[in-house]
């Protein structure tokens, strides 16, 4: 493998680790993010049963993570991750009591969400690499 291939596999493995780990903790009921997820669910989809949603959401995260390990599923993994990351930014606007301490000062949860900008950048790199390969 050349340097670019190593770089792309490093990013893929990092996405796998993060999504699999965070997803499995939701499925097992051990995620520290569960309350934030449930509070967002109450604002956006209040009719959806919360326990089932956490399992569903965690399972989706696990599948997204696994998708990054198989180049055949790159497009699905990237698009799913993009949608997921967009959703993760909703608490910044919809749950400001969770994400802001004061104007311009993010809470721990808010900082956790803001760091997803780095994931967007890495995802963009994978998308460009994917586009280069299919042309």
Rosetta silent file (secondary structure, phi, psi, omega in degrees, C-alpha in Angstrom):
SEQUENCE: XXXXXXXXXXXXXXXXXXXXXXXXXXXXXXXXXXXXXXXXXXXXXXXXXXXXXXXXXXXXXXXXXXXXXXXXXXXXXXXXXXXXXXXXXXXXXXXXXXXXXXXXXXXXXXXXXXXXXXXXXXXXXXXXXXXXXXX
SCORE:     score description
SCORE:     0.000 S_00000001
   1 L     0.000  143.676  176.672    0.000    0.000    0.000 S_00000001
   2 L   -88.162  178.459 -175.037    1.116    3.523   -0.721 S_00000001
   3 H   -61.060  -41.619 -179.143    0.963    6.443    1.719 S_00000001
   4 H   -64.671  -39.945  178.253   -2.451    7.658    0.582 S_00000001
   5 H   -63.942  -41.593  176.670   -3.928    4.178    0.989 S_00000001
   6 H   -61.536  -42.423  179.936   -2.480    3.938    4.500 S_00000001
   7 H   -61.205  -47.459 -178.446   -3.906    7.354    5.289 S_00000001
   8 H   -65.169  -38.172  178.016   -7.389    6.417    4.052 S_00000001
   9 H   -68.926  -33.278  175.948   -7.339    3.119    5.968 S_00000001
  10 H   -63.245  -43.645  178.303   -6.287    4.940    9.117 S_00000001
  11 H   -65.319  -43.467  178.697   -9.287    7.248    8.761 S_00000001
  12 H   -58.945  -45.639 -178.871  -11.592    4.287    8.008 S_00000001
  13 H   -66.160  -38.119  177.265  -10.398    2.413   11.092 S_00000001
  14 H   -62.662  -43.927  176.794  -10.817    5.525   13.249 S_00000001
  15 H   -61.874  -42.092  178.505  -14.422    5.902   12.016 S_00000001
  16 H   -58.544  -50.670 -176.585  -15.028    2.218   12.695 S_00000001
  17 H   -58.824  -49.527 -176.680  -13.700    2.445   16.255 S_00000001
  18 H   -64.236  -49.920 -176.401  -15.683    5.567   17.152 S_00000001
  19 H   -69.490  -40.822  179.180  -18.994    4.507   15.589 S_00000001
  20 H   -64.605  -47.904 -177.858  -18.810    0.896   16.738 S_00000001
  21 H   -61.472  -51.514 -178.594  -17.799    1.853   20.273 S_00000001
  22 H   -65.933  -36.352  179.376  -20.372    4.622   20.713 S_00000001
  23 H   -67.903  -45.428 -177.080  -23.065    2.488   19.079 S_00000001
  24 H   -66.667  -33.178  177.226  -22.480   -0.628   21.138 S_00000001
  25 H   -66.681  -32.549  175.748  -22.576    1.373   24.374 S_00000001
  26 H   -68.686  -44.232  179.725  -26.034    2.652   23.385 S_00000001
  27 H   -60.581  -39.124 -177.867  -27.216   -0.881   22.583 S_00000001
  28 L   -83.959   -2.276  179.568  -25.908   -2.105   25.952 S_00000001
  29 L    74.483   25.155 -175.838  -27.463    0.816   27.824 S_00000001
  30 L  -116.837   11.492 -175.696  -24.089    2.127   28.956 S_00000001
  31 L   -82.018  129.760  175.130  -23.718    5.311   26.902 S_00000001
  32 L   -70.116  -13.149  179.390  -23.150    8.570   28.752 S_00000001
  33 L   -88.666   -2.568 -174.987  -24.783   10.293   25.753 S_00000001
  34 H   -55.750  -44.496 -177.382  -28.098    8.481   26.232 S_00000001
  35 H   -63.856  -41.418  177.681  -29.830   11.313   28.090 S_00000001
  36 H   -61.940  -44.180  178.289  -28.868   13.854   25.440 S_00000001
  37 H   -60.771  -45.368 -178.762  -30.112   11.493   22.712 S_00000001
  38 H   -66.927  -37.654  177.379  -33.384   10.917   24.583 S_00000001
  39 H   -66.113  -39.295  176.078  -33.907   14.631   25.195 S_00000001
  40 H   -66.263  -40.538  177.473  -33.377   15.314   21.483 S_00000001
  41 H   -59.301  -42.258 -179.475  -35.762   12.479   20.655 S_00000001
  42 H   -61.977  -30.893 -179.938  -38.419   14.043   22.908 S_00000001
  43 H   -83.686  -34.601 -172.814  -38.133   17.308   20.961 S_00000001
  44 H  -100.428  -40.292 -177.963  -37.964   15.829   17.446 S_00000001
  45 L  -135.485   65.487 -172.394  -39.787   12.467   17.497 S_00000001
  46 L   -64.275  -17.754 -179.177  -41.782   12.362   20.737 S_00000001
  47 L   -81.330  -12.130 -176.459  -43.956    9.481   19.512 S_00000001
  48 L   -84.072  128.622  178.285  -40.980    7.103   19.200 S_00000001
  49 L   -60.720  128.053 -171.674  -40.415    4.785   22.221 S_00000001
  50 H   -64.304  -46.294 -178.220  -37.168    5.906   23.868 S_00000001
  51 H   -61.700  -45.032  179.676  -35.675    2.537   24.848 S_00000001
  52 H   -64.785  -36.768  179.528  -36.262    1.089   21.388 S_00000001
  53 H   -64.319  -43.550  179.236  -34.864    4.218   19.778 S_00000001
  54 H   -59.200  -42.282  178.119  -31.585    3.993   21.711 S_00000001
  55 H   -65.389  -44.872  178.181  -31.152    0.385   20.584 S_00000001
  56 H   -60.149  -49.745 -178.126  -32.072    1.304   16.995 S_00000001
  57 H   -62.242  -44.400  177.818  -29.774    4.341   16.970 S_00000001
  58 H   -62.525  -40.153  178.870  -26.895    2.395   18.516 S_00000001
  59 H   -63.898  -41.387  176.908  -27.363   -0.427   15.999 S_00000001
  60 H   -60.281  -43.660  179.097  -27.232    2.081   13.127 S_00000001
  61 H   -62.038  -40.869  177.511  -23.994    3.474   14.553 S_00000001
  62 H   -60.875  -46.595 -179.966  -22.515   -0.034   14.762 S_00000001
  63 H   -64.674  -37.880  175.869  -23.454   -0.715   11.135 S_00000001
  64 H   -59.831  -48.315  179.900  -22.004    2.622   10.023 S_00000001
  65 H   -57.732  -48.212 -179.829  -18.743    1.748   11.765 S_00000001
  66 H   -62.829  -36.083  179.547  -18.561   -1.711   10.233 S_00000001
  67 H   -58.081  -30.962  179.322  -19.352   -0.213    6.822 S_00000001
  68 L   -70.256  -17.674  179.749  -16.090    1.723    6.903 S_00000001
  69 L   -82.280  -12.652 -177.216  -14.126   -1.536    7.059 S_00000001
  70 L  -120.329  107.513 -177.703  -15.484   -2.711    3.702 S_00000001
  71 H   -52.149  -28.841  178.823  -14.644   -0.550    0.673 S_00000001
  72 H   -60.177  -28.250 -177.447  -17.708   -1.963   -1.097 S_00000001
  73 H  -103.519   17.269 -175.998  -19.889   -0.086    1.424 S_00000001
  74 H   -57.319  -49.662 -176.302  -17.948    3.192    1.350 S_00000001
  75 H   -61.666  -44.397  179.409  -20.677    5.291   -0.255 S_00000001
  76 H   -63.257  -43.294 -179.635  -23.357    4.024    2.153 S_00000001
  77 H   -63.494  -42.864 -178.219  -21.054    4.554    5.154 S_00000001
  78 H   -67.671  -47.173 -179.511  -20.139    8.088    4.087 S_00000001
  79 H   -64.063  -43.229  178.627  -23.713    9.186    3.323 S_00000001
  80 H   -62.153  -40.813  179.490  -25.013    7.603    6.545 S_00000001
  81 H   -66.583  -40.991  178.091  -22.276    9.295    8.550 S_00000001
  82 H   -58.812  -47.506  178.711  -23.010   12.660    6.946 S_00000001
  83 H   -61.801  -45.841  179.644  -26.699   12.365    7.911 S_00000001
  84 H   -58.401  -46.622 -178.427  -25.755   11.171   11.405 S_00000001
  85 H   -65.243  -36.922  176.386  -23.346   14.064   11.949 S_00000001
  86 H   -61.404  -42.302  178.689  -25.942   16.586   10.792 S_00000001
  87 H   -64.117  -37.230 -178.255  -28.363   15.160   13.355 S_00000001
  88 H   -65.954  -18.281  177.413  -25.727   15.352   16.084 S_00000001
  89 L   -83.110  -12.688 -178.320  -25.579   19.129   15.621 S_00000001
  90 H   -57.187  -38.526  179.448  -29.298   19.564   16.390 S_00000001
  91 H   -59.883  -26.341  178.485  -28.815   19.861   20.191 S_00000001
  92 H   -57.572  -37.069 -178.062  -26.746   23.012   19.625 S_00000001
  93 H   -98.126  -44.116 -172.166  -29.973   24.672   18.419 S_00000001
  94 H   -86.546  -21.123 -179.343  -32.785   22.561   19.890 S_00000001
  95 L  -130.668   59.525 -175.687  -31.317   21.844   23.349 S_00000001
  96 H   -60.999  -26.027  178.584  -29.305   24.940   24.254 S_00000001
  97 H   -67.299  -21.292  175.555  -29.641   24.190   27.983 S_00000001
  98 H   -86.935  -30.465 -165.210  -27.532   21.056   27.346 S_00000001
  99 H  -109.931  -14.243 -178.634  -24.983   22.595   25.015 S_00000001
 100 E  -124.039  137.988  172.465  -24.329   26.188   26.080 S_00000001
 101 E   -90.067  -46.035  174.783  -23.124   27.630   29.375 S_00000001
 102 E  -156.814  179.013 -177.616  -23.407   31.208   28.128 S_00000001
 103 L   -54.906  121.210  177.939  -23.125   33.044   24.824 S_00000001
 104 L    79.558   -0.852 -178.973  -20.167   31.602   22.938 S_00000001
 105 E  -117.235  110.428 -178.934  -19.254   29.162   25.734 S_00000001
 106 E   -80.863  145.421  171.518  -20.085   25.533   25.048 S_00000001
 107 L   -74.505  178.870  175.824  -20.804   22.998   27.773 S_00000001
 108 H   -58.649  -44.443  178.189  -18.998   19.659   27.795 S_00000001
 109 H   -62.480  -40.972  178.487  -21.801   18.209   25.658 S_00000001
 110 H   -62.958  -39.960  177.280  -21.566   21.195   23.308 S_00000001
 111 H   -66.032  -39.459  177.125  -17.820   20.718   22.928 S_00000001
 112 H   -57.979  -40.485  179.312  -18.381   17.020   22.272 S_00000001
 113 H   -72.728  -44.510 -177.413  -20.742   17.986   19.452 S_00000001
 114 H   -61.095  -31.679  179.347  -18.509   20.750   18.054 S_00000001
 115 L   -64.771  -13.983  177.405  -15.582   18.346   17.698 S_00000001
 116 H   -64.783  -14.390  173.327  -17.661   16.600   15.047 S_00000001
 117 H   -59.159  -33.603  177.203  -16.392   19.289   12.667 S_00000001
 118 H   -65.986  -40.388  177.735  -13.187   17.234   12.611 S_00000001
 119 H   -64.445  -37.852  175.649  -15.205   14.167   11.617 S_00000001
 120 H   -59.943  -42.686 -179.919  -16.806   16.178    8.798 S_00000001
 121 H   -63.375  -44.869  178.485  -13.318   17.083    7.533 S_00000001
 122 H   -65.261  -38.733  178.886  -12.143   13.458    7.649 S_00000001
 123 H   -63.786  -39.448  177.735  -15.369   12.334    5.982 S_00000001
 124 H   -61.577  -40.943  176.815  -14.807   14.857    3.202 S_00000001
 125 H   -61.690  -42.032  177.139  -11.351   13.364    2.614 S_00000001
 126 H   -64.861  -39.068  179.744  -12.844    9.870    2.347 S_00000001
 127 H   -64.246  -43.688  178.329  -15.522   11.156   -0.048 S_00000001
 128 H   -62.068  -44.698  177.551  -12.907   12.758   -2.315 S_00000001
 129 H   -60.239  -43.205  178.559  -10.873    9.528   -2.261 S_00000001
 130 H   -61.607  -45.638  179.414  -14.027    7.520   -3.065 S_00000001
 131 H   -62.362  -40.158  177.458  -14.898    9.841   -5.962 S_00000001
 132 H   -59.906  -37.813 -176.748  -11.350    9.549   -7.345 S_00000001
 133 H   -75.080  -29.273 -177.281  -11.637    5.750   -7.334 S_00000001
 134 H   -88.857   -7.636  179.529  -14.978    5.544   -9.141 S_00000001
 135 L   -89.596    0.000    0.000  -13.951    7.889  -11.965 S_00000001
